[in-house]
Each structure stands twice: as structure tokens, then as C-alpha cells.
Amino acid sequence: MIETERSTPPAALSFEAFTRLVEEHQHPLHVFLRGFVGSSEQALDLMQDTFYAAWRAARSGIAPFVEGYEEEAVRRWLFHTAYCRAISTLRRRRLIRWESLSQFSEPETSDENPSFEEQIAESELLRAALQRLSPQDVACLLLRVVQGFSAAEVGQIVGASAEVVTKRLSRARQRLRAAYLALEGQSKEHTHP
């Protein structure tokens, strides 16, 4: 009788390792989700759901959440999961209207001056232009331009080939530019009659 060699499964991530992983990825995930769904509160909820799914995978010892994990595999997994949850949310958005609770909270004050990039990202005009694009266009733009994923990695996250992502990204940039310029023109018309 031949005895087969049994390999031991990789050890699940420790609580400390998972905490470091969350600390490292929560800001980029929130930026992506906020840009994608257009609401900071919804982005936080989706981010929490994503990390909950990651925690469950880590506790079960499911790759890529094992000791000695590959950083880029974890990053792609998190963004893919966040993307899927955001797409699901956008599909339900037709049925549910979300209201911001920010009017009931105290405004946050910050001593720091936001960077130029943050000011552009926070621009209402840019948000409005992004809302005119399809969810797939927004995802490709945010993942490639803001988060720095390669076209192949974006393809893995959104379920498309690198060639499709490259074409979609090119068209999305053109559409975003056109939407932004149209909104900017409308804004100038209203301020300078």
C-alpha cells in the first residue's frame, strides 16, 4: 500500500496580521467605494461588509488570507469583493433611496489643508460627471487611475480581459472629460448670465 503524502493546509491569519491588513487597505477601499457609489456612508457600509467577508475567509484559512499571503492577491481580492458588493448596491439603488444623515451631525473640522488631489476628488463637479458614467466605466477609472491597478488586475477585479479594460478605460476617460466639460459649461452659465 502506498502512503500518500498529506500536506498541511496553510495556517489562517492571526488577528494581529488581519488588523494590519485592514489598517493598510481601509483608506484605499473607502476612496474607491466612495467614488463608485457616490456616498461616504454607503462606502463605509460596503467597506465593512468587504472586511467582514475577508475576516470570515481568514478565519477559515481560505487563500489568499493565510500566513505568508501574497500582498497583491489580497489587494485584488478585497477590491473584487468591494466591486461586487458596490455593483449589487447600485442595482438596488433604483428601489431604495438613501438619505445622508450628515445634516444631523456636527461638521468635522480639520487643521490639515487637503492636498490638490483630494480637492479635485472631492469636487462636486467631478462627482456629478462620474455619476453620468456607467458603473463599469467608473470602476475601471477608479481602479486603474486612483488605485493604480494594472489593466490585467482591473480585469481580474471586474471580470473582463485586460484588452476590454484598456478599451473601456480609454472610452471612460473621454466620456468623463465630455461630462465634466458639459457640467462645467452649465455651471458657468448659471453663475455668469
Stockholm file with secondary structure:
# STOCKHOLM 1.0

chainA/1-193         MIETERSTPPAALSFEAFTRLVEEHQHPLHVFLRGFVGSSEQALDLMQDTFYAAWRAARSGIAPFVEGYEEEAVRRWLFHTAYCRAISTLRRRRLIRWESLSQFSEPETSDENPSFEEQIAESELLRAALQRLSPQDVACLLLRVVQGFSAAEVGQIVGASAEVVTKRLSRARQRLRAAYLALEGQSKEHTHP
#=GR chainA/1-193 SS CCCCCCCCCCCBCCHHHHHHHHHHHHHHHHHHHHHHHSCHHHHHHHHHHHHHHHHHHHHHTCTTSBTTCCHHHHHHHHHHHHHHHHHHHHHHTTTCCCCCCGGGSCCCCCSSCCCHHHHHHTCHHHHHHHHTSCHHHHHHHIIIIISCCCHHHHHHHHTCCHHHHHHHHHHHHHHHHHHHHHHHHHHHHHHCC
#=GC SS_cons         CCCCCCCCCCCBCCHHHHHHHHHHHHHHHHHHHHHHHSCHHHHHHHHHHHHHHHHHHHHHTCTTSBTTCCHHHHHHHHHHHHHHHHHHHHHHTTTCCCCCCGGGSCCCCCSSCCCHHHHHHTCHHHHHHHHTSCHHHHHHHIIIIISCCCHHHHHHHHTCCHHHHHHHHHHHHHHHHHHHHHHHHHHHHHHCC
//
